[in-house]
Every structure is written in C-alpha cells, then in structure tokens.
Amino acid sequence: MDTIQQAKEKEQLSQSDLPETPVSENPPEAQEVCGQETPDNALEDAPQPLADTLPVPQLPQTEAEPEESEDAPVPKSRKLRPEGIMAIVAGVAALILIVIVVLCLPHFSVDDEDPESLPDYHQEAQEPEPTQEETQATETQPENPTIPPDPNPYGRYDFQYNSSNYLVLQNVTSYPGVDVSAHQGSINWKAVKASGIDFAMIRLGYRGYGSGKLVEDEYAQQNLSGATEAGLRVGAYFFSQALNIAEADEEIAFMLEILGEYHLDMPIILDWEIPADDARTAGKMDARTLTDIQLHFCSVMEKKGYTPMVYFNWHQSENLYYLSELEAYPFWLALYQDRMTYPWKVEMWQYSDKGSVPGINAPVDLNVYMPY
C-alpha cells in the first residue's frame, strides 16, 4: 500500500512541474468518445471528409472592389454646368421661335406686304372699255376735273418701235427706259445700257399694303450705283400707301434717307396705287385727299432740288385726281398698249409691264420719256 501511495505522489509532482497549456475554445477533433481517449495516430488514420479530397473548381476571378479608405476622395455628384443650362435654354427658345414663325407665316410675309408682288395690281393700267355715251362723244373726258388738263399732242400712230424694239416717238426726241425693283433681281446694267435703254426709274422702297410698314427695296442701293456707273440717267420712285399728309412726310423722309448723296437726273415719284381689295388704302381715298398729298410731295421735293412727277393710270386720273391742279408737274401714265389713246398730255408713258431687256432676267416695265 505504501508503495502505491508513493507512486501516485511522484506522478503528481512530475505533472506539477510541466508548463500549463491553454485550453482551446475549439478542441481538436480527437475528443473523448464514451470516456475513452483517442490515440494520437487516430486522426491520421481516420477517413478524410469528401470535400477535402475532391478538387476545388476554379471560379472566374473578378476584380475586387477597392476598399474605401478614409483618405480616398469622395466622388462628387454630377451637376449641370452653366454652359449646359444656357445651351438648353437657347435650344428651347429657338424651338419656340420656330413654332411662332411657322404659325405666323399665313398671316404675315414680306412678299405679301409688297404691293408690287400682287399679280393684278396693274389691272387698271389699260384703256377702259368705252360706254355707250362715250362712243357717241369725240373724246373721253375725266370725271373729276372741272377744268380739263392740256390735251395730248400725240396720237396712236406717232409712236413706233425702233431697231432695238423699244417704243419711241417718230421725228421727235424721246428716250426709252425701264423701271425696276427687287422683283427684277440682280441686273447687269452695262448690258441694259448696251441694248439701247437710256434711263432707269429705280424703286427705293414701299409701304406695306397691309401693315403700313416702310420697307427699303433690297436692291435699291445696288440698282442706284449700277445704273449710274453704267451711264444711264437715273430717277426714283416709292410705292406709296399714304393716307394723309403726315404719312406722306414719313415716306419723303424715308426716300431721302435711302438716296443719301445720290444725284438724280430723272424725276422722283410718289407712286400711289391701290394694289388689292384688302389693302389698307382700299375704299379710304378720295380725289381731294390724294391730290393734296401729291401737291405736298411735289412741293417738298422741288424745294429740295428734285424734279417731281405724278404717276397714275387711266382709272386714277378720272377718279382719284384733279389733274388740272397738278399740271405744274410732269405726268407719268401707266397704259399697257402700244397705241397712244389717252386724251391728256403726259411726259412719260409706261406702255408694258412684260418687257424683255438684255441684262434683266425677268419681265420688266418699259417706258418712253418725251420731255417738253
């Protein structure tokens, strides 16, 4: 018994000398089973799990997202720059403007405002058909004037076509010419001069027949300089829609501004016409008012050193003018035929609105000037 007790004490002393080993929270797989210790080599001889024996498939590698660090810059949120905002605003404004223009086109157009763009604005520039009473009379008398103007000294056979196919007086000095506007486009004035044309009446502008706006002819400056440089004598006219003296003064100032320093050696004209039934002048003019407008225009222009002239067609001369009051100034008649049948004296005759002239690529008005 003593021997056994001594052996146990020795064993306890030897174990106390050994260093303490920490107890793992996760004990090894070799655990006591049913109170028995597992031999050391039991782990090696034990069968391995299936997952450890099978090859592990290789998954495609993907780039790992970089870990955010406190020092890494924080990406800023995308914001519109001022330039981008302005571009968007400009685009929207342009779109709105286009829509407005498209919607307004049926109601307003520069061409529609131009009286000479209307196809029939010269429809009355022809000899009126005689009435039964007129056929019984020897000559046609204007309705308005109480005192008739001087009679026309030229008859239907006094004008003949010359070698250049322009109508001129026989055995009396006269000059063939044209009157032009933007509707003739760009003109080769040297070719016009070489064809036998002596003078050009150039449109300076017009008053819109609906809006009443004053508009400069887009070819006015080009035609003034081109005709002058080509050696033609130059006159000018403005397509008037003046309803009173005040509007006539506006048109006079507008004409003078366009002319600037240009010298005119032919007359200057306030071409007053009613171009259409829907014109602002339709039904709003009488002989007294229009005669006074022309007297005022001619007086102002004469004082400024120009030679004024009064333009009319046969209908206007009988219904919208007291010609006897305007006889101090030369007359310009629109009558589209090659026979002179008008009964009163005129100094210029616009005998065609469909003339053909070298250097002008559009139909053009032809005239003959016979100064007294």
Helices and strands as residue ranges (DSSP letters): H 2-17, H 42-45, H 50-53, H 82-104, H 110-113, G 115-117, H 132-136, E 159-161, E 167-169, E 175-180, G 182-184, H 189-194, E 199-207, E 214-216, H 220-229, E 233-240, H 245-259, E 268-272, H 287-303, E 308-313, H 314-319, G 323-326, E 331-334, E 348-355, E 364-369
